[in-house]
Amino acid sequence: MGAAGTQCAGIYGAGVPVVAVLVGLQASGKTTFCQRRLATGSVVVSKAHFPHARHPQRRQMRMIEEALSAGSSVVVDNTNPSPQEWAPLVGAARAHGSRVVAYWFPPDLAGSLQRNGARPDRARVPEAGVRATLARLVRPRVQDGFDEVLVVEFDGAGGFIVRPAGEITSPDQQL
């Protein structure tokens, strides 16, 4: 798996590998959610794990292909804001007969900026970068090739609530 791939605790179980695509702003809780809730034994791939890579997209896709070829589930922990980023991930999953699930973190710009500001300097994303991601952010749909789309929100007690996208409760989540 290499130094850039890490393990994440979780929910999938045995059977068909799953490619979990996390979709949301920087500092929206994606990595914390992954660490707390996703599959034991999944390979976690994030471009943040190789910030100096010459071709991070190629490296990410190589890691995903290797994991799926080995029969492992994969979590893609990036912002993945639009179909441009999802299409190769969905394609890789389909090529390996894997399920592909989007985890949508509805945008909360103020909350993301606050959490981002509390990060150590090296991990902090410039505010302009968060806003640029927001401008590109598209809510994933089953029509985009996902087998399932789940909405992830903070529960107000330090945890998360996960529900099918059909149960969206606030207009802000429609993006």
Buried (B, 14 or more C-beta within 10 A) or exposed (E): BEEBBBBBEBBBEEEBBBBBBBBBBBBBBBBBBBBBBBBEEBBBBBBBBBEEEEEBEEBBBEBBBBBBEEEBBBBBBBBBBBEEBBEEBBEBBBEBEBBBBBBBBBBBBEBBBEBBEEEEEEEBBEBEBBEBBBEEBBBBEEEBBBBBBBBBBBEEEEEBEEEEBEEBEEEEBEE
